[in-house]
Amino acid sequence: MRVRNLQEGDRPVTCGCESWIHHWENNSGQIAGICSALECDKPAEVGGHVQIVNADNDWSLLQASKDNSWYIIPICKECNNKHGQEYDVKPGTYPVSIKKTNSCGK
């Protein structure tokens, strides 16, 4: 999957989650570990705002790559500062919508 990093790192969380990385954890059911950027092995420190550019034949994300929706993925601070840049993410990265869900704030 290929994503475009958005310049929204300091955007406040409004869904009841403690932070954007907690929003990702609450909604993915996973614990953030290593940065999602394919070429990075640093710890994921933040939830980065991204748009999906190419879903790599992942049919569940195909529409997301066409509608410019915003998603959160766990990334390091350095990769989060690549505003406007596109990069590939590790296989299995699960992007979470920025929209509030029933899992928020838990």
C-alpha positions in Angstrom: 0.0 0.0 0.0 1.2 3.5 -0.8 0.2 6.5 1.3 0.6 10.3 1.1 1.5 11.9 4.4 -0.7 14.8 5.4 0.4 17.8 7.5 -1.9 17.2 10.4 0.4 15.9 13.1 -0.7 18.5 15.7 -4.4 18.2 14.9 -6.2 17.6 18.2 -8.1 14.3 18.7 -11.8 15.0 19.0 -13.2 11.5 19.3 -12.4 10.8 23.0 -9.1 8.9 22.4 -6.0 10.0 24.3 -4.0 10.6 21.1 -4.0 9.6 17.4 -1.8 6.6 18.1 -4.3 5.5 20.8 -7.1 6.1 18.3 -5.3 3.7 15.9 -4.8 1.1 18.7 -8.4 1.4 19.9 -9.8 0.9 16.4 -7.3 -1.6 14.9 -7.2 -3.9 18.0 -3.4 -3.8 17.7 -0.5 -2.3 19.6 1.7 0.1 17.7 5.2 -1.2 17.4 7.5 -0.3 14.6 6.9 2.5 12.2 4.6 1.5 9.3 6.8 3.1 6.6 8.4 0.3 4.6 12.0 1.6 4.8 11.9 2.5 8.5 12.6 0.4 11.6 12.2 3.0 14.3 9.5 2.8 17.0 6.0 4.1 16.1 5.6 7.1 18.3 2.6 8.9 16.7 -0.5 8.3 14.7 0.2 9.8 11.3 -2.5 11.3 9.1 -2.4 9.8 5.6 -4.4 9.3 2.4 -4.2 6.0 0.6 -2.7 6.5 -2.9 -2.5 2.9 -4.0 -4.2 -0.1 -2.3 -2.1 -2.7 -4.1 -5.1 -4.8 -5.0 -6.4 -4.8 -1.5 -10.1 -4.7 -2.4 -11.2 -3.6 1.1 -9.1 -0.4 0.6 -9.6 0.1 -3.1 -12.4 2.7 -2.6 -10.3 4.5 0.0 -7.6 5.0 -2.6 -10.1 6.9 -4.8 -12.0 9.0 -2.3 -9.2 10.9 -0.5 -10.4 9.9 2.9 -8.1 10.4 5.9 -6.6 7.6 7.8 -4.2 7.0 10.8 -1.3 4.7 10.7 1.4 4.2 13.4 4.6 5.9 12.4 7.8 7.5 13.9 8.1 11.2 14.3 10.6 11.5 11.5 8.3 9.8 9.0 5.4 11.9 10.3 7.3 15.0 9.3 7.4 14.0 5.6 4.5 16.3 4.8 3.0 15.8 1.4 5.4 12.9 0.5 4.3 9.5 -0.6 5.8 6.3 0.6 5.1 2.6 0.8 4.0 1.0 4.0 4.8 -2.4 5.4 2.5 -5.3 4.3 -0.3 -5.8 6.8 -0.5 -2.2 7.9 -4.0 -1.5 8.9 -5.2 2.1 8.2 -7.9 3.4 10.6 -10.3 6.1 9.6 -10.0 9.4 11.5 -13.8 9.3 12.1 -15.1 8.6 15.6 -16.3 5.0 16.2 -17.6 3.0 19.1 -14.1 1.9 20.0 -12.9 5.5 20.6 -12.0 6.7 24.1 -11.5 3.2 25.5 
